Amino acid sequence: MTDPAPHARPPQDAVPAGCPFTAGGKQPGCHVPGPVYRKPFWRARLPEVRREIASLDARRDCQRIVHLLTNYEFPFDIVRSTEIALFHTYGSRSVSRLLDRTGEFHKRGQKRYDDTRLLIARFMQCGWDVEAGRQSLEQMNHIHSFFRIPNEDFLFVLWTFIDFPIQWVEEYGWRPFTAHEREAWFHYWCEIGRRMGLKDIPEDKAAYDAFIRDYEAREFVPDAASHRVAQSTVDILAGWVPRPLRPLVSPISLSLVPPRLLPAIQFESPPAWVGGLVRGALKLRKHVKRHVSLERYPSTLETTRNRTYPGNTYRIEGLGPDYAHRDAE
């Protein structure tokens, strides 16, 4: 792997990148084409969303299915599960050494978090055919191009985005993914991997899981870089809550990660009672969500808080480290 390029492009004027949903669902470049659903505030959700998902082809229509799962059915759960997925990647000494060497987590942690979230959430919302989704995927590939990243590291990170949302929704979602939805979710992320240039993507989930077990057996070993990157991320999360509550962030966060991660990132297991309370609260929410939901419908990037870019004003080509900024096409 090589160090990032030292040069940086001159700053550019930012322009709003948001594309709010319209009642008629006609806004171009905003989301995977299809109807926009609206519900009365007293209803938890609309059954029309599930009916549409069931009517779609798991492979051909996986972009639309992922959009519906992410923005309608499980917005909170998918955001939280992808955060845990990214945290899990720090267990790989190879991944963590690269992240540690760039210094982005230590110097600009909140920006690094927001840039990653915006790029990934944008192509999850838009797919790869809509312009904003295509641009986000291109910008992510551009950022990666500054480094020599082993294919197996890419495969590992990609797997976390397949596996963790499925497992999280199974345990904490108001309902689990159906077999049809799991198939679409798998095909979607495999296609994202192909568009990132990944090679030898396993053909099914069982084969992928076997590959990951072998990978983690090699790479999940205690490493100082893994600890530093994980600690920097915990510090980012702590900055979101009032100061008196910040000591709780680490044990709460660590209670949600797989136990096999903790030795690799050199963190002690949190007290069992903390994990019990956290998981209990999430399971209570799971039961309440079956009948009551106060989340926006749909929940999109434009309706969520953005700490680094107030008002969601940013350029997709300007996300990422300074050296990876590009002129708008």
C-alpha positions as CSV (number, residue, x, y, z in Angstrom):
1,M,0.0,0.0,0.0
2,T,1.2,3.5,-0.7
3,D,0.8,6.7,1.2
4,P,-1.9,9.1,0.0
5,A,-0.9,11.7,-2.6
6,P,0.3,14.9,-0.9
7,H,-1.3,17.3,-3.4
8,A,-4.7,18.8,-2.9
9,R,-7.0,20.6,-5.3
10,P,-8.0,24.2,-4.6
11,P,-11.2,24.6,-2.6
12,Q,-14.4,24.9,-4.6
13,D,-17.6,26.7,-3.8
14,A,-20.1,24.2,-2.4
15,V,-23.6,23.9,-3.8
16,P,-26.6,22.1,-2.3
17,A,-26.5,18.4,-3.0
18,G,-29.9,17.6,-1.6
19,C,-32.7,16.4,-3.7
20,P,-35.9,16.4,-1.6
21,F,-38.6,13.9,-2.4
22,T,-41.7,15.3,-4.0
23,A,-45.2,14.1,-3.5
24,G,-45.4,12.8,-7.0
25,G,-42.1,11.1,-6.9
26,K,-40.9,13.0,-10.0
27,Q,-37.7,14.6,-8.7
28,P,-34.9,13.5,-11.1
29,G,-31.6,12.2,-9.6
30,C,-33.1,11.8,-6.2
31,H,-33.9,8.1,-5.7
32,V,-34.3,4.9,-7.5
33,P,-37.3,5.4,-9.8
34,G,-40.6,4.4,-8.4
35,P,-43.5,5.7,-6.4
36,V,-43.0,7.8,-3.3
37,Y,-45.1,6.6,-0.4
38,R,-46.7,8.9,2.1
39,K,-48.5,7.8,5.2
40,P,-50.8,9.4,7.8
41,F,-48.8,10.2,11.0
42,W,-50.9,7.8,13.1
43,R,-49.9,4.8,11.0
44,A,-46.6,3.0,11.6
45,R,-46.0,2.2,7.9
46,L,-47.8,1.4,4.7
47,P,-48.3,-2.2,3.6
48,E,-48.0,-1.0,0.0
49,V,-44.2,-0.8,0.5
50,R,-44.0,-4.5,1.4
51,R,-46.3,-5.4,-1.5
52,E,-44.1,-3.6,-3.9
53,I,-41.0,-5.3,-2.6
54,A,-42.6,-8.7,-2.9
55,S,-43.6,-7.9,-6.5
56,L,-40.0,-7.1,-7.6
57,D,-37.3,-9.4,-8.9
58,A,-34.6,-9.9,-6.3
59,R,-31.7,-9.5,-8.8
60,R,-33.0,-7.2,-11.5
61,D,-34.8,-4.8,-9.1
62,C,-32.4,-5.0,-6.2
63,Q,-31.7,-1.3,-6.3
64,R,-35.3,-0.5,-5.7
65,I,-35.7,-3.1,-3.0
66,V,-32.6,-1.7,-1.1
67,H,-34.1,1.8,-1.4
68,L,-37.4,0.7,0.0
69,L,-35.8,-1.2,2.9
70,T,-33.4,1.7,3.7
71,N,-35.7,4.6,3.4
72,Y,-39.1,3.2,4.4
73,E,-39.0,-0.1,6.3
74,F,-35.8,0.1,8.4
75,P,-34.1,3.5,8.3
76,F,-32.9,3.5,11.9
77,D,-31.9,-0.1,11.9
78,I,-29.9,0.0,8.7
79,V,-28.0,3.2,9.7
80,R,-27.1,1.6,13.1
81,S,-26.1,-1.7,11.6
82,T,-23.8,-0.1,9.0
83,E,-22.2,1.9,11.7
84,I,-21.5,-1.4,13.6
85,A,-20.3,-2.9,10.3
86,L,-17.7,-0.2,9.8
87,F,-16.6,-0.5,13.4
88,H,-16.1,-4.3,12.9
89,T,-13.7,-3.6,10.0
90,Y,-11.2,-2.2,12.5
91,G,-10.6,-5.8,13.7
92,S,-8.6,-6.3,10.5
93,R,-5.0,-5.2,11.1
94,S,-4.6,-4.7,7.4
95,V,-7.6,-2.4,7.1
96,S,-6.8,-0.5,10.4
97,R,-3.2,0.1,9.5
98,L,-4.2,1.9,6.3
99,L,-6.9,3.9,8.1
100,D,-4.5,4.8,10.9
101,R,-1.8,5.9,8.5
102,T,-4.0,8.3,6.7
103,G,-4.6,10.2,9.9
104,E,-8.1,11.1,8.9
105,F,-9.7,9.6,12.0
106,H,-7.4,11.4,14.3
107,K,-7.4,14.8,12.6
108,R,-10.9,15.1,11.1
109,G,-12.9,12.3,12.7
110,Q,-16.3,13.7,12.4
111,K,-15.8,14.8,8.8
112,R,-14.4,11.4,7.9
113,Y,-17.5,9.8,9.4
114,D,-19.9,12.1,7.7
115,D,-18.2,11.8,4.3
116,T,-18.3,8.0,4.5
117,R,-21.9,8.0,5.6
118,L,-22.9,10.4,2.8
119,L,-21.2,8.5,0.0
120,I,-22.6,5.1,1.1
121,A,-26.1,6.3,2.0
122,R,-26.4,8.2,-1.3
123,F,-25.9,5.2,-3.5
124,M,-28.1,3.2,-1.2
125,Q,-30.8,5.8,-1.6
126,C,-30.3,6.3,-5.4
127,G,-28.8,3.1,-6.6
128,W,-26.0,3.1,-9.3
129,D,-28.1,4.1,-12.3
130,V,-29.3,7.5,-10.9
131,E,-26.8,10.3,-11.3
132,A,-26.2,11.1,-7.7
133,G,-25.7,7.4,-6.8
134,R,-23.3,6.9,-9.7
135,Q,-21.3,10.0,-8.7
136,S,-21.1,8.8,-5.1
137,L,-19.8,5.4,-6.2
138,E,-17.3,7.1,-8.5
139,Q,-16.1,9.4,-5.8
140,M,-15.6,6.5,-3.4
141,N,-13.6,4.6,-6.0
142,H,-11.6,7.7,-6.6
143,I,-10.6,8.0,-2.9
144,H,-9.6,4.3,-2.9
145,S,-7.5,4.8,-6.0
146,F,-4.8,6.6,-3.9
147,F,-4.0,3.4,-2.1
148,R,-3.0,-0.2,-2.9
149,I,-5.8,-2.1,-1.1
150,P,-5.7,-5.9,-1.2
151,N,-8.7,-7.4,-2.8
152,E,-9.4,-9.6,0.2
153,D,-9.6,-6.4,2.4
154,F,-12.2,-5.0,0.0
155,L,-14.1,-8.3,0.1
156,F,-14.1,-8.2,3.9
157,V,-15.4,-4.7,4.2
158,L,-18.1,-5.4,1.5
159,W,-19.2,-8.5,3.5
160,T,-19.9,-6.4,6.6
161,F,-22.4,-4.4,4.6
162,I,-24.2,-7.6,3.5
163,D,-24.1,-9.4,6.8
164,F,-24.5,-6.9,9.6
165,P,-27.8,-5.3,8.4
166,I,-29.3,-8.7,7.9
167,Q,-28.3,-9.8,11.4
168,W,-29.3,-6.6,13.1
169,V,-32.8,-6.5,11.5
170,E,-33.2,-10.2,12.5
171,E,-32.5,-9.3,16.1
172,Y,-33.7,-5.7,16.5
173,G,-35.9,-4.8,13.5
174,W,-39.7,-4.7,13.8
175,R,-39.7,-7.7,11.5
176,P,-36.8,-9.7,9.9
177,F,-35.9,-9.5,6.2
178,T,-37.8,-12.0,4.1
179,A,-35.8,-14.6,2.1
180,H,-36.6,-12.5,-1.0
181,E,-35.2,-9.3,0.7
182,R,-32.0,-11.1,1.8
183,E,-31.4,-12.3,-1.7
184,A,-31.9,-8.8,-3.1
185,W,-29.7,-7.3,-0.4
186,F,-26.9,-9.8,-1.3
187,H,-27.2,-9.2,-5.1
188,Y,-27.2,-5.4,-4.5
189,W,-23.9,-5.4,-2.6
190,C,-22.2,-7.9,-4.8
191,E,-23.0,-5.6,-7.8
192,I,-21.6,-2.6,-5.8
193,G,-18.4,-4.7,-5.3
194,R,-18.2,-5.4,-9.0
195,R,-18.5,-1.7,-9.7
196,M,-15.7,-1.1,-7.3
197,G,-13.5,-3.5,-9.3
198,L,-13.5,-6.3,-6.7
199,K,-12.5,-9.8,-8.0
200,D,-13.6,-13.3,-6.9
201,I,-16.7,-12.2,-5.0
202,P,-18.3,-15.4,-3.7
203,E,-21.4,-16.5,-5.5
204,D,-23.6,-17.1,-2.4
205,K,-23.8,-16.0,1.2
206,A,-22.6,-19.4,2.6
207,A,-19.4,-19.3,0.5
208,Y,-18.9,-15.6,1.5
209,D,-19.2,-16.5,5.2
210,A,-16.7,-19.2,4.8
211,F,-14.2,-16.8,3.1
212,I,-14.7,-14.4,6.0
213,R,-14.0,-17.0,8.6
214,D,-10.7,-17.7,7.0
215,Y,-9.9,-14.0,6.6
216,E,-10.7,-13.1,10.2
217,A,-8.6,-16.1,11.5
218,R,-5.6,-14.4,9.8
219,E,-6.3,-10.7,10.3
220,F,-8.2,-10.5,13.6
221,V,-5.1,-10.2,15.8
222,P,-4.3,-7.5,18.4
223,D,-2.8,-4.5,16.8
224,A,-2.1,-1.0,18.0
225,A,-3.5,0.6,14.8
226,S,-6.8,-1.2,15.3
227,H,-7.0,0.2,18.8
228,R,-6.2,3.7,17.8
229,V,-8.8,3.8,15.0
230,A,-11.4,2.2,17.2
231,Q,-10.7,4.7,20.0
232,S,-10.9,7.6,17.6
233,T,-14.3,6.4,16.4
234,V,-15.6,6.1,20.0
235,D,-14.4,9.6,20.6
236,I,-16.5,10.8,17.6
237,L,-19.6,9.1,19.0
238,A,-18.9,10.6,22.4
239,G,-19.0,14.0,20.9
240,W,-22.6,13.5,20.0
241,V,-23.9,13.4,23.6
242,P,-23.6,15.8,26.6
243,R,-20.4,15.6,28.5
244,P,-21.8,13.8,31.6
245,L,-23.0,11.0,29.4
246,R,-19.8,10.5,27.4
247,P,-18.3,7.8,29.6
248,L,-21.3,5.6,28.7
249,V,-20.6,5.7,25.0
250,S,-17.8,3.2,24.9
251,P,-19.5,0.4,26.9
252,I,-22.7,0.9,25.1
253,S,-21.1,0.8,21.7
254,L,-18.9,-2.2,22.6
255,S,-21.9,-4.1,23.8
256,L,-23.3,-4.2,20.3
257,V,-20.2,-5.5,18.4
258,P,-19.4,-9.2,18.0
259,P,-17.3,-10.4,20.9
260,R,-14.6,-11.7,18.6
261,L,-13.8,-8.1,17.6
262,L,-12.8,-6.9,21.1
263,P,-9.4,-8.7,21.4
264,A,-8.3,-7.5,18.0
265,I,-9.0,-3.8,18.8
266,Q,-7.7,-4.3,22.3
267,F,-10.8,-3.3,24.3
268,E,-12.1,-5.0,27.4
269,S,-15.6,-6.5,27.3
270,P,-18.2,-4.1,28.8
271,P,-20.0,-5.2,31.9
272,A,-22.7,-7.8,31.1
273,W,-25.4,-5.7,32.7
274,V,-24.7,-2.9,30.2
275,G,-25.1,-5.2,27.2
276,G,-28.3,-6.6,28.8
277,L,-29.8,-3.1,29.2
278,V,-28.8,-2.0,25.7
279,R,-30.1,-5.1,23.9
280,G,-33.2,-5.1,26.1
281,A,-33.9,-1.5,25.1
282,L,-33.5,-2.3,21.4
283,K,-35.8,-5.3,21.7
284,L,-38.4,-3.2,23.5
285,R,-38.2,-0.7,20.6
286,K,-38.6,-3.6,18.2
287,H,-42.0,-4.5,19.7
288,V,-43.1,-0.9,19.9
289,K,-42.1,-0.3,16.3
290,R,-44.5,-2.9,15.1
291,H,-47.4,-0.6,16.1
292,V,-45.9,2.9,16.4
293,S,-43.4,4.8,14.3
294,L,-42.4,8.5,14.5
295,E,-39.7,8.3,11.9
296,R,-40.0,10.3,8.7
297,Y,-41.6,8.5,5.8
298,P,-39.5,8.2,3.7
299,S,-36.4,8.9,5.7
300,T,-33.7,10.3,3.4
301,L,-30.4,11.9,3.6
302,E,-32.1,15.3,3.2
303,T,-34.2,14.7,6.3
304,T,-31.3,13.6,8.6
305,R,-28.9,15.8,10.6
306,N,-25.5,16.5,9.1
307,R,-22.9,17.8,11.5
308,T,-20.1,18.6,9.0
309,Y,-22.3,20.1,6.3
310,P,-25.2,22.1,7.9
311,G,-28.2,22.3,5.6
312,N,-26.8,19.3,3.7
313,T,-24.7,21.7,1.5
314,Y,-21.9,19.8,-0.1
315,R,-20.5,18.5,-3.4
316,I,-20.3,14.8,-3.9
317,E,-16.9,15.3,-5.7
318,G,-15.8,17.3,-2.6
319,L,-16.4,14.5,-0.1
320,G,-13.4,12.7,1.3
321,P,-9.8,13.9,2.0
322,D,-8.6,17.1,0.5
323,Y,-6.3,15.3,-1.9
324,A,-9.3,13.4,-3.4
325,H,-11.5,16.4,-4.2
326,R,-12.4,16.7,-7.9
327,D,-13.9,19.3,-10.1
328,A,-17.6,18.7,-10.8
329,E,-18.3,17.1,-14.2
